[in-house]
Amino acid sequence: MNSRNHKYALLLVAVVAVTAIGAMSQAFAQQVTDGMDGYVKGTSGIYTGNPNECWYDDGEGGMLPCRIDTGDTAWILTASSLVLFMTPGVAFFYGGLSRSKNAVSVIGMVFIVIGLASMQWVMWGYSLAFGPIDNDANMFMGSLAYVGFNQVSAYAPLGEVGPCTDTWSAAYQMQVFPEDEICSVGWPGTVPHQLFAMFQATFAIITPALIVGGLIDRMKFSALIIFILLWATFVYDPIAHWVWGGGYIGNLDFDPNLSPSYGLDFAGGTVVHITSGFSALAAALVLGRRLGYGKVPMEAHNVPMVVLGASILWFGWFGFNAGSEVMVDGITVSAWVVTNTATGTAAVTWLLMSWAHTGKPSIIGAATGAVAGLVAITPASGWV
């Protein structure tokens, strides 16, 4: 039976790999539409024909991408790297809290989640989460227009064509660039579409990694591979679409009878933390208690590893929250400030409460408090 499970897992990985090759082949064989020259002058970029991206006619039969903000682009590249760095932090945090015999397994599970989620997001995850809304059914899940990053440009931003003075970018609003420059007047219209997609990929990577804490000593490695791919496709992607992708929770521009209310989730309180938390709880309830629970001690085996993991999370969370503005402005700065303040306050509060309860300070308590503060401030970090 064990051998059969391994074969199924390997077969699933093979199917995913073949799907990836086909999807990417389609993406790189995009057809140029409207008779426009597909090659962007001065670059190696190709006109995607995506009506949701910002391209304009240069008057000579060619299509050029709207101007991007290099400062915003540099910041989102940095923020994406910070958020991706958080996932190894999760591995250290969980690994230190687990028993010594489970530490390597936990770190390995989180590591493979990075690879699986990365592949799934490029192949079909981004399309399901942020694909164009073509009909009412897409209020619940995105279309397949972006499968394999098809029509996802590394040069053009999302949004409609307009003068740079009308954009969200602070630099453009201060008229740093000439008034005749062509920019995107939508959001996020100051960074390339592909960069926005990969920034969202880092959220899709860390969210299933958070579930691993509820799977320790409960799930085999082969089962994890199948679980992560299915969970990302049928749980994370639809909910990300509901809240951030124009779906029925976050969209205000469709029939109120379908969605009488909407949610404000700046950086992932619903999409990341509620989904991963409830999924970890459900997995633990379904799979049952750990072997030896209540019979043998299950204390954290490596306190420095726990603190290291919490520190990495604290550091990376600035990209998580401040980066969610997808540009550099006052909200970005405010999100950075409240993230640090909430985390420090939560760490000290948990430490003091633990000290009062047990009679001695607990560094694990402080680390846990810091993570709790990070989670608590996430959905509101852009508005407080």
N, C-alpha and C positions, 0 to 999 in steps of 0.2 A: 504493500500500500504506500509505503514511504517512497519507494522508487517511482511508483506511478505519479505521485504528487510532483516529484522532481521533473518528470517528463512533461507533465502538463504545464509547469512553470516555464520550462525551457521552450515548449511549443508556443506559449503565449508571447514570450520575448521575441521568438523568431517571427511571429505574425506581426508584432509591433514594428520590428526592423524592416520587414518587407513593406508594410504600410508607409513607413517613413520614407523609404526610397521612392515609392510611387508618388507620395504627396510632394516631396521635395522636387521630384522631376517635373511635376505639374507646375510648381511654383517658379522654377527656373525656365520654364518654357512658356511664360506668359505671352498672350497675344496682344499686340498693340492695336488699340481701337481708334476709331474716328479718323483713320488715315494719318495720324500724327507720327512723326519720327520718334521711335521709342528710346533712342539714346539721348541722354541729357548732355548738352554741350558742356565741356570742361570737367566732366566727371565720367565715371564708368557706370553710372546709374541707369536704370531702365524705367521708362514710364510704365507704371503699373495699370493704368486705366481705372483705378479705384476712385469712384465718385466721392468717397468720404475723405479722400486725401486732398491736400491743397497743391494743385498744379495749375499753371497758367500758360497760355499760348504766347510764344515769343515773337509772333508775327511773321515768322519765317518757316512755319510748318513744324516747329519743334515744341515740345512741352517741357517746361522748366519747373522744378520744385519751388514752392514758396520759401522765402528766407526763414531760416531758423535762428534762434538766439543761442550763440555759442556758449554764453555763460550758463544758461539754463541747461543746455546739453551736457556741459561738463559736470554740473551739479548732479544731474540725474544719473550719469555714468557712475559718479562717486556713490550716490545713494543706493544704486542697484548693487554695487559691490559690497556696501555695508550690510544691506539686508541679506545678501547671499552668505556673508560671513557669519550671520546670526545662526544659521543652521548648524555648523560645527559647534557653536556655543550651546545649542540645545543638546547635542551629543555629549559634550562634557558635563553639562548640568545633570542630565539624566544618568549618565554613566557614573558620576560620583555619588549620586543618591542611591544607586542600586547596590546589590551585593557584589563582591569582588568577582564572583564567578560569572556574573551577567554583564560586567562592564564592557568587555570587548564585543559581545553580542549586540549590546545597545548602540555602541558607536558604529558598528558595521551596519545595523539596520537603518540608522539615520543617514549614513553615507550613501547607501544604495537608493534611499528615497530621493536624494538629490539628483541622481542620474535618471531614475524613472520619471520623476516629475518634470525634469527638464525636457526629456524626449516627448512626453505626453503633451506638454504645453505647446511645443512648436508644431507637433503633428496635427492635433485637433483641439487641444484644450483652450488655446487662445480664441479660436473661432467660436467655440461653444460659449465662452464667457463674454467676448466682446464683438462677436460677429454682427453684421448689420441686421437691423430689424426690418424684415421684408413683409411680415404679416403679424396677426395677433398671436400666433403660436410662438413667435420669437420674443414675446414678453416673458416667456418662461425659460427659453434657451436660445442662444444665438444661432445664426445660420452657419452654413459650412463654407462661406465665402473665403475665409482665411485659412483653410486647411493647409498645412505645410508652409505656413507664412506666405501663401499665395496672396498677391496684391498688398503686401505689407512692406512698404518702402523704407530703405535705410537713409533716404535723402529728404523725402517730403513729409511734412507734419500732417496731422489730421486737421479738419476744419475747412471753412469756406474761404475763398479768395477775397482779400480786401487790403486797404492801405495799412501800412505798418503802424501808423499812428492810432489805429482802432483796435490794436491787439491787446492781449492780456499782459504782454511783456512790459515791465517797467522801463526797460531800456528804449523800447520803441515809443512808448508814451512820452518820454522825455525828449523825443525827436533826435536821438543820437544818430539815426539813419535818415537819409533823404526821404521826403514825403512821397516820392514816386516809387519807393520800394514796395514790392508785393509780398504780403505776409498772410498768414492764416488768422482769421478773426474768431476762430473757435477755440475750444479747450479740449485736450492739451495741444495748443497750436504753435508752441515755440520749440518743440523737440521733434526729431524724426519719429515717424510712426513705429518703426521697428524698435527704437529705444524704449518707447512707452510700453510696447508689448513685452520686452524683456524685463523692464522694471516690474511689471505685473507678474512676470514669471517667478521672480524671487519670492513673492507672496504665495504663489501656488506651490513653491518648493517647501517653504518652511511650515506651511499649514499641516500637511500630512505628517511631517516630521514630529510635530507636537503630539500626535496621537500615539507615537511609539511608547511614551510613558505608560500608557494603559495596556500595552501589549507585552511588556517585559515578562518573561517566563511563561507566556501564554500562547504565543504564536510561532510557528515554524517559519524559517526564512523563505521557503518556497511559497507558503501561503501568503506571506507579506507582499511578495511581488504582485500576485494576483489582486490582493486586497487594495493596494495603493493605486493601481491603474483603474480599478473599478470605482473606488471612492473618489478619486480626482475627477473622473468623467461624470459620475452621476450625483455627486454631492457638491464638491467644491465649485466646479464650473457653472452649474445652474445657479447656485446661490450668488456667486460673483456676478453673474449676468443680472440677476434680480436687483442687486444693490448698486453695482457700478457700471454695468454694461447697458443701461437703458431699459432694464426689465421692469417688472410690475411693482417692485418696492421703491426703486429710486427714480422712477419716471413720473413727471407731473403733467405730461402733455397728452394723456389718453383718457379713455372713458373712466370717470371716477367710480362707476359701479364695479369696475374690475379691481380697482385698488383705491379704496377711500382714504388711505393714508400712505405716507411714504417714510422711509427711514433715512436718517442722517448718520452716516458711518464714514468718518474722515479717513481712517487708516486701517480699518479691519476689525472692529469690535465684533461685528456680526460675521463677516465673511471669513475671518481667520479664527478668532478666539471662540465664538459660540459654536461654530461647526466642528472645530477640533476638540473642544471640551466635551460636547455631548457625544461625539463619535468615540472618544476614548472611554467615556463612561459606559456607553452602550457595548463597546467591545469587551470591556472588563466584566460587565454583567453577563454577557452571552458566553464568554470563554471560561468564566468562573475564577475562583481564587488562585493565587500562585501556589505552586507546590510547596508545602511546608509552612504555609501561612498560619500564624498563631501557634506554631510548634517550635520554630527556630527563629532567632533574632534576624531582623531584616533592616538593620540600621544602615545609614549611609557609610560606605566603606572608605571614601576618599574626600575629605572636606576641602582640601585645596582645589580638587577638580571641580567641585560644586561652585566654589567662589570664582574660579576661572571662567566657568561656563556662564555664570550670572554676569560677570564683568564684560564678557564678549557680547552678551545680549544687550546690556546697558549701552555699550558703545555703538553697536549696530542699529539699535532702535532709533537713533537720531536720523538715520536714512529711512527707516520704516515710517516714522511720523512726519518729520520735516520734508522728506522726499515726496510724500503723498500730495503735496501742493503741485508737483510737477513743474515747478518754476521757482525762481528766487524772488521773493517779495516779503512784505511784512508778515504775512501769515506763516511763511517758512520759518522766519526768525522766532515768531511767537510759539509755533509748534515745538521748535527746538528747546526753548526756555521752559515751557510747561512740562515737556517730557522729562527733562533733568530734574525739575523741582518735584514733580510727583514721585519720581523714582526714589530720590533721596529721602523725601518725607516718609514714604512707605517703608523703606529699609529701616530707618530710625524708629518709626512707630512699632514695627513688628519686633525689633530688637528689644525695645523697652517693655512691651507687653510680655514677651517671652521671659525677660529677666524678672519681671514682677511675678510671673506665674511659677517659674521654676527656681528662682533664687540665683540664677547665674545667666550671663549673656550668652546668646547662641549665634555664632557666625552663620550657621545654616539658616537660622531664622531670619537674619538680616538679608541674606541672599534671596531667600524665598519672598520676603517682603518687597525687595527691589523688583523682582519679576512680577509680583502682584501689582505693584504700582505702575509698571510699564503697561501691563494688560489693561488696567483700569483707565489710563489716560488716553489710550489709543483712539477710540471712536470719537472723542471730543477734542482731540489735540489741536484741531484747526479752528475751534470756536470758543475756547476759554482763555 
